[in-house]
Amino acid sequence: MGVHRQYVLILIESLCILLFAGLFKEHGQAQTPVIVSLKNGYVNWTTQAIISTGKGVPSEKYHGMTIGRKLAEENGLKRAFDSLYRTVLDIQIDSEFTANDMKQKNPNWENQIQQMTKNSRVLKKEYLSDGTIEVTVQMSMNGGFSQLALPDDIRYIASIGAIISQNCINMRKNEKGSVDDYTGLIIDARGLKVTPCLSPKVMSKNQDEVYGPSYISREYAVQYGTCIYMDNLESAIKHQRVGNNPFIAKGLGTEGKSLSNIVISNTESARFKSSVVHLTILKHCRVIIVVDPIWR
């Protein structure tokens, strides 16, 4: 299948997912997913999905026979799983390492990831006129893969309910009488050529960590991801992940080997951290990173 055709198919599938996820803007304008093309598949950093396709070519020996179609389908599925496995290994885990780097350090990774890919969901099977069958499979980055791949310094954090209560939030008002605490964090990183990763960091200019492993609860990161990436600020502001009053910080630059970590101003870092609820926001991974549209 041609590269252009693969792009179109994946985009259509992703837009369908986003439609049901409620990520479309008002007035009919679509929010396009942030998709990074890798050698053997694609990573949708908006829906947190890994997608690959395998092609099963029918044997001339069984051409036109039911068994030939079955064998082609099995071959396509096997190749799809293999492509998915290779795509998973190319995923950027943090600013320094890919999943393949992690596999080199831990031999047990290979078997575990292969098992996960074999248990992935079949999105569709396309039967071509020449008998070829194209199988597309998808695996979520959340759940088992995140449990395996997230850095060890993202730990299970005990409840911080004693630090802040909803009553306290409701009582804090600004001069205009509205709640002055935030419900989420949006990093506007457009123009920085950010490389999406599983576990990014947000730093202030004086190298103070604003968001990263030390603030994240592994429980939430495994279930929902440390963040999601979107390519439209207006859509991000409306997204339920960050609630109805997100704090928005402008990215000034990037750091790390893969340019995945984002730097914001010291002033915005201090403003966000002054919020009584900022620890809750970070623990629950209520974070969206807005980047430029990515197709590569």
PELIN-V922316 format. One record per pair of residues at least 12 apart in sequence whose C-alpha atoms are under 6 Angstrom apart, sorted by the first residue. I is the first residue (numbers start at 1). J is the second residue. D is the distance in Angstrom with one decimal. If there is no record, write none. Layout:
i = {I	I}
j = {J	J}
d = {D	D}
This chain:
i = {25	33	34	34	34	35	36	36	37	40	40	41	45	46	46	46	48	49	49	49	50	50	51	51	52	52	52	52	52	53	53	53	54	54	54	54	54	55	55	55	56	56	56	56	56	56	57	57	58	58	58	73	76	77	81	81	85	92	93	93	93	94	94	94	94	95	95	95	95	96	120	120	121	121	122	123	123	124	142	142	142	143	143	146	147	153	154	154	155	155	156	156	157	181	182	182	182	183	183	183	183	184	184	184	184	185	185	185	186	186	186	186	187	187	187	187	188	188	188	189	189	189	190	190	194	194	195	195	196	200	200	201	202	202	202	203	204	204	204	204	204	205	205	215	215	216	216	217	220	226	227	227	227	228	229	229	229	230	231	231	231	231	241	242	251	251	252}
j = {235	46	46	230	294	294	295	296	296	83	87	87	229	228	229	230	141	139	140	141	138	139	137	138	80	83	84	136	137	80	135	136	76	79	80	134	135	76	133	134	72	73	75	76	132	133	72	132	72	131	132	133	135	135	117	118	117	197	197	198	199	197	198	199	200	256	257	258	260	257	138	139	137	138	137	136	137	136	222	223	225	222	223	222	222	213	213	218	217	218	217	218	217	275	245	246	247	242	243	245	246	242	246	281	286	246	247	287	248	287	288	289	248	249	250	289	250	251	290	251	290	291	291	292	259	260	259	260	260	260	261	261	261	262	263	263	263	264	265	266	269	265	266	282	283	282	283	283	284	285	285	287	288	288	288	289	290	290	290	291	292	293	286	286	263	264	264}
d = {5.9	5.5	5.6	5.8	5.7	5.8	5.7	5.6	5.1	5.2	5.3	5.5	5.5	5.4	5.1	5.8	5.5	5.7	4.5	5.7	5.5	5.2	5.8	4.5	5.9	5.9	5.1	5.7	5.6	4.8	5.5	4.2	4.8	4.6	3.7	5.7	5.2	4.4	5.7	4.5	4.5	5.7	4.8	3.7	5.6	5.0	5.4	4.7	4.9	6.0	6.0	5.8	5.7	5.7	5.8	5.9	5.9	4.8	5.3	4.7	6.0	5.4	6.0	4.9	5.7	5.0	5.7	5.1	5.0	5.3	5.8	5.0	5.6	5.3	4.3	5.5	5.2	5.4	5.5	5.6	5.9	5.2	5.6	5.2	5.6	5.8	4.6	5.5	5.9	5.0	5.0	4.9	5.0	5.9	5.3	5.4	5.9	5.7	5.1	5.2	5.1	4.0	4.3	5.6	5.0	5.3	4.9	4.8	4.7	5.8	4.9	5.8	5.9	5.0	5.9	4.8	4.8	5.6	4.9	4.7	5.5	5.2	4.4	5.0	5.7	5.5	5.8	4.9	6.0	5.9	5.4	4.8	5.8	4.8	5.8	4.8	5.4	4.9	5.5	5.2	6.0	5.6	5.7	5.8	5.6	5.8	4.4	5.0	5.7	5.2	6.0	4.9	5.4	5.1	5.8	4.9	5.7	4.9	5.2	5.0	5.3	5.4	5.6	5.2	5.6	4.9	5.4}
